[in-house]
Structures are given as C-alpha cells and as structure tokens.
Amino acid sequence: MKIDLQTTNSAKIATAMVKARHAAGSPAMDMVLTLIVVTDEEGVSEALNDATAIAREHPARIVGVIRESARGAAALDAKIRIGNNMSGESILLRVRGPLAQHAESVVLPLLLPDSPVVVWWPTHAPKNPADDALRGLAQRRLTDCATAKVPRNALLSQAENYAPGDTDLTWTRLTPWRALLAAALDQVQSPVTRGAITASRTSASAQLLISWLEGRLGIEVDFTPSDTPYIQSVTLTTELGDVSVIHRDQNTANYVLPGLGSRIVPLEHRPVAGLLAEDLRRLDQDDVYAAALMHFQARHAKASAS
C-alpha cells in the first residue's frame, strides 16, 4: 500500500501509517529497529532500495529524510509504503523551509518505541556525524567515506570527530579480508615481521586495513598504489614464509600459506545492502574499528610532521 501526503505533519503521517498497517496486515511489533536514511534527490532511489533490501533480515521502519531548501515557508511532504512484498515499512519525508534545519522534530514522533535507532548517510556525510541534528535519536551512525570526493580526507575527518556509535562502510568492506588474514595467522603460528598492501591510492578501506594490521601486529605495512578500484593484494611476511591474499577478480582471490601452497577462495565485492545488513547485526560500539581509526589518525599526523 502506498500513500502520498502533501503539506502534512507528523501526527497525520502516524495516523495514516496505522490505518495502512491494519489494511496491509503488517503489525509494527514485528519490526526490530528504525533506520533513518539521510539522503538527497539524486541518491534517494538507490539508498531506499538498499535499505528496503536489508529489511528482509532486519524488519525495520525505514525513514528517508530529504532536506530541501531552507528558504520559504516550512512544509512537509511524505510518501508511505507498507506491505507490497516488503518486510517492515517505509516513509520518505521531504522537509523544506525552516523545518529543514529541524528534521529531528519531524522524525522523532515516527520512531518505533523501545527499539534501536540507526542513522545512515549514504553520501555527503557530515564531517562530524555526532553533530547532525538527527544524532540524538540514534545509537549507531553509519557513513561511507568511499562516496566522498577525497575518501582519505573524509576518513581523517571521521577520525578527528569520532564518537562511540560511529562506524563506516569502508570498515565493513574489510570483513572478508580481515577474516582470511586472521585465519591464515591462526594456521601459520609464526611471528609477522612486515606487511605490504597494493591498492587504489584513494581507497579508504586500504588505509583502514593498514592501520588495523599495524595496530594489531605491531609491524610496519608498506603501501603500493595500483590502478584497480579495490584492494589488490595483502602480504604478511613471517619467519616461515609469506601469507598472501591476492585478488583475481571481484569475486575470487588466491590464498597463499607457507608450506601449504595456493588455493582459490571467494572474496566477493559485496553490495551496499549486504554491508548494511552486517552492520545492523551488532549495535554496540565497535572498539576494533575505533582503534584502527585512531591508528590511522596517528599515522597521518606522523606523516604530516615528517
């Protein structure tokens, strides 16, 4: 069921949702969280499609927010979608005039009661997510430095303004790499003396992976830029030989262990919806991400000073 409301308010939206929910047979008690998606007209379709896809695993109330011009009279339009073969429910809010600066006042009455709240900026994340007007509504704040014009600078801004509850999809993209490398070192059982990474010069994920490895293993990791848009390879030098993960294509990699040779393993390029689904499985503070981010900041400060 779809409902369009023009020049409305939160109370009318909530009333329309209750009626639509009963008509669609979709009780709110089945939903586990509220996901607020702060986007723009250019990215709204893709962002809401990704958010709706994760609702199959995490039934959620998805609240899209588009801040339009702050000029003119305050106004609010809404599009509601419930049912239609989707889990959860979706609301798209367009706020303009003075209301655009106070979107939290519109969103607050629409949150699911007694449930976690997550805010996601698919693009154009604020320099400090904790300072966005919607910050006080959420326990987790998701950004994606990979969408920034200069991902490395965006990652540095996230480090400088980090607050518990922040995380970034550039970190989530590293989960398969981190799992393969950790599993390799569990098998090799030999001290790592050095590391090397080949990746795109603009890859924020590569910078976080370097910081994670250096912080966890107490080693230096060399970086070699490549023309590929993703991480090309990671090599860890041990006393028994090199551990390597080398991307073959966007779906597979060569996995090399000393004394055990090479084998092909899956290493897929995951869609944004898959990254979101992973992040929403845990809503507590990610201390490992925080440590990698702080190490990245320290590396940047050291390089700037030298």
C-alpha positions as CSV (number, residue, x, y, z in Angstrom):
1,M,0.0,0.0,0.0
2,K,1.3,3.5,-0.9
3,I,0.1,6.8,0.5
4,D,1.1,10.3,-0.6
5,L,0.6,13.1,1.9
6,Q,1.2,16.7,0.8
7,T,1.8,19.6,3.2
8,T,1.2,17.4,6.3
9,N,2.6,16.9,9.8
10,S,3.9,14.0,11.9
11,A,0.6,13.4,13.6
12,K,-1.2,12.9,10.2
13,I,1.6,10.7,9.0
14,A,1.4,8.5,12.1
15,T,-2.4,8.2,11.7
16,A,-2.1,7.3,8.0
17,M,0.5,4.6,8.9
18,V,-1.7,3.0,11.5
19,K,-4.6,2.7,9.0
20,A,-2.3,1.4,6.3
21,R,-0.7,-1.1,8.6
22,H,-4.0,-2.6,9.6
23,A,-5.2,-2.7,6.0
24,A,-1.9,-4.5,4.9
25,G,-1.9,-6.8,7.9
26,S,1.6,-5.7,8.9
27,P,1.8,-5.1,12.7
28,A,4.6,-2.8,13.9
29,M,5.5,-5.3,16.7
30,D,7.3,-7.4,14.1
31,M,9.9,-4.7,13.4
32,V,13.2,-4.6,15.4
33,L,14.6,-1.1,14.7
34,T,14.2,2.3,13.0
35,L,16.7,3.1,10.2
36,I,16.9,6.8,9.3
37,V,18.3,7.4,5.8
38,V,19.5,11.0,5.3
39,T,19.9,11.4,1.5
40,D,19.2,13.8,-1.4
41,E,17.0,13.6,-4.5
42,E,19.8,12.2,-6.6
43,G,20.5,9.3,-4.4
44,V,17.2,8.6,-2.7
45,S,16.0,5.8,-5.0
46,E,19.2,3.7,-4.6
47,A,19.5,4.4,-0.9
48,L,15.9,3.4,-0.1
49,N,16.2,0.3,-2.3
50,D,19.3,-0.8,-0.3
51,A,17.6,0.0,3.0
52,T,14.5,-1.9,2.0
53,A,16.6,-4.9,0.9
54,I,18.0,-5.3,4.4
55,A,14.5,-5.3,6.0
56,R,14.3,-9.0,5.0
57,E,16.9,-9.8,7.6
58,H,16.2,-6.9,9.9
59,P,12.5,-5.9,9.7
60,A,12.6,-2.2,10.2
61,R,10.8,1.1,9.9
62,I,12.8,3.0,7.3
63,V,12.5,6.8,7.5
64,G,14.1,8.6,4.5
65,V,14.8,12.2,5.0
66,I,15.5,14.7,2.2
67,R,16.3,18.3,3.4
68,E,15.2,20.7,0.7
69,S,15.8,24.4,0.5
70,A,15.7,26.2,3.9
71,R,14.0,29.2,2.2
72,G,10.3,29.9,2.2
73,A,7.6,28.6,4.4
74,A,8.0,25.4,6.5
75,A,6.5,22.4,4.8
76,L,6.5,18.6,5.0
77,D,5.5,16.1,2.4
78,A,5.5,12.3,3.0
79,K,5.3,9.1,1.0
80,I,4.3,5.9,2.9
81,R,4.8,2.4,1.8
82,I,3.6,-0.6,3.7
83,G,3.3,-4.2,2.5
84,N,3.8,-4.8,-1.2
85,N,6.0,-7.8,-0.6
86,M,8.4,-5.9,1.7
87,S,9.2,-6.5,5.3
88,G,8.7,-3.6,7.6
89,E,7.6,-0.2,6.3
90,S,9.0,2.9,4.6
91,I,8.4,6.6,5.0
92,L,10.0,9.2,2.8
93,L,10.0,12.7,4.2
94,R,10.7,15.9,2.3
95,V,11.2,18.9,4.6
96,R,11.8,22.5,3.5
97,G,11.8,26.0,4.8
98,P,12.9,26.4,8.5
99,L,11.8,22.8,9.1
100,A,14.7,21.6,7.0
101,Q,17.0,22.7,9.9
102,H,15.0,20.8,12.5
103,A,14.2,17.5,10.8
104,E,14.6,15.7,14.1
105,S,11.3,17.2,15.3
106,V,9.5,15.6,12.4
107,V,11.3,12.2,12.7
108,L,11.0,11.8,16.5
109,P,7.3,11.0,16.6
110,L,7.7,8.4,13.9
111,L,10.3,6.2,15.6
112,L,9.4,2.8,16.8
113,P,9.0,2.8,20.6
114,D,11.6,0.9,22.7
115,S,13.7,-0.1,19.7
116,P,17.2,0.8,18.5
117,V,17.6,3.7,16.1
118,V,20.3,3.9,13.4
119,V,21.1,6.9,11.1
120,W,22.8,6.2,7.8
121,W,24.2,8.8,5.4
122,P,24.7,7.0,2.1
123,T,26.6,10.1,0.6
124,H,27.5,13.6,1.8
125,A,28.1,12.6,5.4
126,P,28.6,15.4,7.8
127,K,32.2,16.0,9.0
128,N,31.0,15.1,12.5
129,P,28.0,12.7,12.4
130,A,27.6,13.2,16.2
131,D,26.8,16.9,15.5
132,D,24.0,16.3,13.0
133,A,20.6,17.3,14.3
134,L,19.4,13.7,14.0
135,R,22.3,12.4,16.1
136,G,20.4,12.5,19.4
137,L,17.8,10.0,18.0
138,A,20.3,7.2,17.2
139,Q,22.6,4.7,19.0
140,R,24.5,4.0,15.8
141,R,25.7,6.3,13.0
142,L,26.7,4.9,9.6
143,T,28.7,6.8,7.0
144,D,30.6,5.8,3.8
145,C,33.9,7.6,3.1
146,A,34.2,5.8,-0.2
147,T,31.5,8.1,-1.6
148,A,33.4,11.2,-0.7
149,K,35.4,13.2,-3.3
150,V,38.6,12.6,-1.4
151,P,38.0,9.4,0.7
152,R,41.2,9.7,2.6
153,N,40.2,13.2,3.8
154,A,36.8,12.0,4.7
155,L,38.2,9.2,6.8
156,L,40.5,11.6,8.6
157,S,37.5,13.8,9.4
158,Q,35.7,10.8,10.8
159,A,38.8,10.0,13.0
160,E,39.1,13.6,14.2
161,N,35.4,13.7,15.2
162,Y,34.9,10.1,16.3
163,A,32.3,9.3,18.9
164,P,31.1,6.0,20.3
165,G,28.5,4.6,18.0
166,D,30.1,5.8,14.8
167,T,31.2,3.4,12.0
168,D,31.8,3.5,8.3
169,L,31.0,1.1,5.4
170,T,34.7,1.3,4.4
171,W,35.4,-0.7,7.5
172,T,32.6,-3.2,6.9
173,R,34.0,-3.9,3.4
174,L,37.1,-5.2,5.1
175,T,35.4,-8.1,7.0
176,P,36.3,-10.8,4.4
177,W,39.9,-9.6,4.2
178,R,40.3,-9.5,8.0
179,A,38.7,-13.0,8.3
180,L,41.1,-14.5,5.7
181,L,44.2,-12.9,7.2
182,A,43.2,-13.8,10.8
183,A,42.5,-17.4,9.8
184,A,45.9,-17.6,8.0
185,L,47.8,-16.4,11.0
186,D,46.0,-19.0,13.2
187,Q,47.3,-21.7,10.9
188,V,50.8,-20.4,10.3
189,Q,51.6,-19.7,14.0
190,S,54.7,-17.6,13.2
191,P,55.5,-14.0,14.1
192,V,54.8,-11.5,11.4
193,T,57.7,-9.2,10.7
194,R,56.4,-6.9,8.0
195,G,53.4,-6.3,5.7
196,A,52.6,-5.0,2.3
197,I,49.4,-3.8,0.6
198,T,48.7,-3.0,-3.0
199,A,45.5,-0.9,-3.6
200,S,44.0,2.1,-5.2
201,R,45.6,5.3,-3.9
202,T,42.2,6.6,-3.0
203,S,41.0,3.5,-1.1
204,A,39.9,4.4,2.4
205,S,39.4,0.7,3.1
206,A,43.1,0.1,2.3
207,Q,44.1,2.8,4.8
208,L,42.0,1.2,7.5
209,L,43.4,-2.2,6.7
210,I,46.9,-0.9,7.0
211,S,46.1,0.7,10.4
212,W,44.4,-2.4,11.7
213,L,47.3,-4.6,10.8
214,E,49.9,-2.2,12.2
215,G,48.0,-1.7,15.4
216,R,47.2,-5.4,16.0
217,L,50.5,-6.9,14.9
218,G,52.9,-4.1,15.9
219,I,54.5,-4.0,12.4
220,E,55.1,-1.6,9.5
221,V,52.9,-2.1,6.4
222,D,54.2,-0.8,3.1
223,F,51.7,0.6,0.6
224,T,51.9,0.4,-3.2
225,P,49.3,2.2,-5.3
226,S,47.6,0.4,-8.1
227,D,45.1,1.2,-10.9
228,T,42.5,-1.2,-9.5
229,P,39.5,0.4,-7.8
230,Y,39.8,-2.0,-4.8
231,I,42.4,-3.7,-2.7
232,Q,44.6,-5.8,-5.0
233,S,46.8,-7.8,-2.6
234,V,47.9,-8.1,1.0
235,T,51.2,-9.9,2.0
236,L,52.3,-10.6,5.6
237,T,55.9,-11.8,5.9
238,T,56.5,-14.4,8.7
239,E,59.5,-16.4,9.7
240,L,58.0,-19.4,7.9
241,G,57.3,-17.5,4.6
242,D,54.7,-15.1,3.2
243,V,51.0,-15.2,3.8
244,S,49.3,-13.6,0.8
245,V,45.7,-12.8,-0.4
246,I,45.8,-11.7,-4.0
247,H,42.6,-10.6,-5.8
248,R,42.0,-12.4,-9.0
249,D,38.8,-10.6,-9.9
250,Q,35.9,-9.0,-7.9
251,N,34.7,-12.5,-6.7
252,T,37.8,-14.6,-6.0
253,A,41.3,-14.4,-4.7
254,N,44.5,-16.6,-4.4
255,Y,45.1,-17.5,-0.8
256,V,48.7,-18.4,-0.2
257,L,50.0,-20.0,3.0
258,P,53.7,-21.0,3.6
259,G,54.1,-24.7,3.2
260,L,50.5,-25.2,2.0
261,G,50.7,-23.6,-1.4
262,S,47.9,-21.6,-3.0
263,R,44.2,-22.1,-3.4
264,I,41.3,-20.0,-4.8
265,V,38.9,-18.6,-2.2
266,P,35.8,-16.5,-2.5
267,L,36.4,-12.8,-2.0
268,E,33.3,-11.1,-3.3
269,H,32.6,-7.4,-3.9
270,R,29.5,-7.0,-1.7
271,P,26.6,-4.7,-2.5
272,V,25.8,-1.9,-0.1
273,A,22.7,-3.7,1.1
274,G,24.9,-6.6,2.3
275,L,27.2,-4.2,4.1
276,L,24.2,-2.6,5.9
277,A,22.8,-6.0,6.9
278,E,26.2,-6.9,8.5
279,D,26.4,-3.6,10.4
280,L,22.9,-3.9,11.8
281,R,23.7,-7.3,13.3
282,R,25.6,-5.5,16.1
283,L,24.5,-2.2,17.5
284,D,27.1,-1.9,20.3
285,Q,30.3,0.2,20.0
286,D,32.9,-1.3,17.6
287,D,36.1,-1.0,19.6
288,V,38.3,-2.6,16.9
289,Y,37.1,-0.1,14.3
290,A,37.7,2.8,16.8
291,A,41.3,1.5,17.4
292,A,42.0,1.2,13.6
293,L,40.6,4.7,13.1
294,M,42.8,6.2,15.8
295,H,45.9,4.5,14.4
296,F,45.1,5.9,11.0
297,Q,44.9,9.4,12.5
298,A,48.2,8.9,14.3
299,R,49.9,7.7,11.1
300,H,48.6,10.7,9.2
301,A,49.9,13.1,12.0
302,K,53.3,11.4,11.9
303,A,53.5,11.6,8.1
304,S,52.5,15.3,8.2
305,A,55.1,16.1,10.8
306,S,58.0,14.3,8.9
